[in-house]
Amino acid sequence: MSDNDGGREYRYARHLSIDVVGGAGQERINAADVLVVGAGGLGSPVISYLGAAGVGTLHIVDPDVLENSNLQRQVIHSEQDIGRPKVESAREFVKSLNSEVEVVTHEVEFGPENAESLVEDRDLVVDCTDNFQARYLINDACTLTDVPFVHGAVYRLEGQVSTFGTQDDGPCYRCLFAEAPPEEATPDCEVNGVLSPLPGTIGTMEATEAIKTIVGFGDSLDGRLLVYDGEDMTTDEVPVRRDPDCPVCGDSEIESLADIEYEHPFSIE
């Protein structure tokens, strides 16, 4: 029987041939329940590769409708999707790619009032947002519910990737960035731009970290921030250590998101 004859064994044959994945690893992927926050530039490669890999249940959160300017980098959508909710076109993309994947869409803003309910019971969360407030909220919700998450961010020609929550004594995102910079100092892709393939590069790294975390192989980026420079084609690593004074994962009294004050916006790129 050839690859073209179908069947799960043949669909995922290239995974089954990798000794650190194999049949047991593919079963973990097929059983995984993953939440992707954002169906834009970073979300596009994450959603497409997790769908192709056969993640069992893929939750997608995004409140926005597709705009023409999104198509420069948000490659799971098309011109025919302009004006439609991104979660709808993302779902159709995944189902056309892999009908086995259950896609659950959430056309809502990821905010303090629903973050914990969206995150809890997931095996993994992938952060594909574009602002500090949303990243802190994902971090806090995941840390408080003991759900690991993969972080990614892009700006102009640069990007970064890390993983949090896979180690008992590992750091969280607030250990890396204790508080958001002033709004005027915050990078804005709408104003400053982002190179079309850059979210693809960073999002693909996020998808790789996600699959590694689900299966349980390789060296995780937990405790390391990978920094990528697309202009010079270089990477660097920044060690990230747990801060005992961190308000969320340190010796604090914070027990729920209600104990933390957040500022808007919670937009998604």
N, C-alpha and C positions, 0 to 999 in steps of 0.2 A: 504494500500500500504506500502511495506517495504522499507528500505533504498536502497536495491539492485534494486528497480524498476526505479531508476534514477529520474531526475528532479532537478531543482535548489533548491527547498524547502528542498529536502531530502539531497542533496549534502552538504548544509551548515547548516543542522539541529542543529549541536552542537554549531554553532555561534548563531543561532536564539534563542537558549535556554538560552543564557547569557543575563541578563537584560541590561547590559551596551552596548551590541552590538545589538542584536535583528534584526528585519527586516530592520529598518532604517539604522543601522550601516552596515549591509551586503550590502545594496544598495550603500552606500558610498564606500565600498571596491570594489564592482563590477564596479563602475564608475571611480575609481582612476587611475591616470596616473603617474607612478613611474619610475624614472631612477635609475638603479643600476650601479655604476661605479666599475667594477671588477667582473669577473666570476670565481674567484679562491677560496681560502680557506674560506674567509669571505663571498664572493658572493654566494658560494654553498648553505649554509643554508638560506640565505636571499632570493635567487631566488626560492628555493624549497618551502619555507613556504609562501611567497607572492603569488606564483603560486597556491599553494594548497588553500590558503584563497580566491582566486578568484579575485585578483587585475585585473581590466579591461584591462589596457595596461601596459606592462612591457617592458621598454627600457633597453637593456643591452649593456654596453660599455666595450670592451676589445680588444686590438690589438694582443694578443698573441695566439700561437698555443699550444696545450697541450703537455707536456713532461711527461715522465715516473715518474720523481720525484714529479710531482704535485699530483699524485694519492694517496699519503699518507694522504691527507687532503681535496682534492678538489673532493668531493664525488658525484657531479652531472655528472661527466665525467667517462669514462670507458677506459679499455685498448684498445678497438677498436677505441677510439677517438684520440689516440696518433698521433700527426702530423696534426690534424685538428684544425681549429680556435675554440677557446673556446666558442665564441658566437654561433657557429653552434650547438655544442653538448649541450650547455645550452638551446638553443631554442627547440631542439628535446626533451630534458628532460621535459621542462615545458609543451609542447604540448602533450606528452604522459601522463602527470599527470593530466592536466586540459586543454582540447581542447577549452574551452571558452575564455581563456586568449589570448589576442593579444600580440604577442612578436615581438618587433622591435629591430633588432640587429644593432650594430654600431661597425664594425671591424676597429676601429681607435684608435689612441692614444688620450686620453683626455688631450688636451693641451690648451694654452691660445687662440689659433686661433679659436677653436670650442666650448669652454666650455660654453659660454653664450647661444649659439644657442641650445646646447644640454639640458641645464638646464631650460631655459625659457619655460613657458607654462606647465611645469610639476607640479604636486601637491606636490611631495616630491622627494628628492634625498637621496640615501643611499650610504655612502662612504665605499667601500670595498677595498681600496687601501692599499699599504704597505710602503709609503714613505711620508715624510713631505711636499715636494713640491706639490705633488698631493693633499694632504689634504688642504693645503693653497689655492690651486686653486679652489677646490670644495667649500671651505668656501667663498672665495671672489666672485665667480660666483653666488652662492646661495644668499649671503647677498645683492649683488648689484641688483639682480632680485627679491628679496623678496620671495624666495622659501625655505621652511624649509628643513633641512637635518639631517640625523642620522649618527653619526660618530662611527666607531669601529676600534680598532687596537689590534694586538697581538704580543707577543714576548716571545719566549721560553715557560714559564709556566704562563705567565701573560697576562691580556688583559684589555681593557677599553672601555666604551660605554658612549655616551652622545647624546643629541639632541640639535639642535640650530635653531633659527629662528621662534619659535612658540610664542614668547612674543614680544610685541612692544619695550620694553626697555631691552630685554634680551641680553646676551653676544654672541659673535661669537667665533670661534675657535682661532682667533688671540688674543682674550682677555685672553684665557687660556695659549697659547704658543705664545708669542709676535713674536718670530722668531725661525727658525729652529736651532737646535744645530749644531756644526761643523760636517762635513761629517764623520770624524773619530770616532765621539762619537755617531753616529746614529746607532741604533740596526739594524742588518742585519740578517733576518731569514735564508738566504742561508748559512751564515757562522755560526751563533749561534743556528739555529734550532728553531723549534716550535713543541710542542706536538700535535699529530694528532687530538684529539678531541677539542683542545682549540679553533680553529677558529669556530668549530661547536657551542660551548658554547656562544662565543661572538656574532657570526652571528645570532644565535637564539634570543639573547637579542635585537640585532638590528632590527630583524623582528618584535619582540613584540612592540618595540618602534614605528616602522613604522605603524603598524596596529592601535596602540593607537592614533597616530597622525592623521591618516586618519579618524578614527571614531570619535575621540574627547572625550576620556574617560581616567580616571586615572590621576595619577601624573606624568607628563612628567619629563624626565631627563634634560630638559632645565634649566640651572642654576646649574646643578650638574654633576660631572664626577664620574661614577661608576667604581671602580677599582677592578678587580677580580684576586685572586691568586689561581691558580689551584693546586699548591703544597700543600698549607695549607687549601684549600677550604674555603677561607674567602673573604669577600667583604668589601670595604671601600668606602666612599664618600668624594669627594673634592668639596667644593662650588666654583662656577665660577660666577664672577660678571663682569658686563660690564665695560670696561675700557674707560673712556671718551677720552683718548688719542689714542685709537685704530685707526690705519690708515684706516680701512675699515668701521667699524660700529660706530666709535666715531665722534668727530667734525673735520672731515677731508674734503679735497677737491677732494678725489678720486671719480670719477664718472663711470669709466669703467676699465676693465682689462688692457687696454692699458696704464693706469697710473701706473701700478705695474710691477716691474721687477722680472721675475721668472728665476730660474735656473733649468736645467734638472738634473736628469731624472724625467719623469712622469710615471714611470713604475707602473704596477698593479700586485698585488700578485695573 
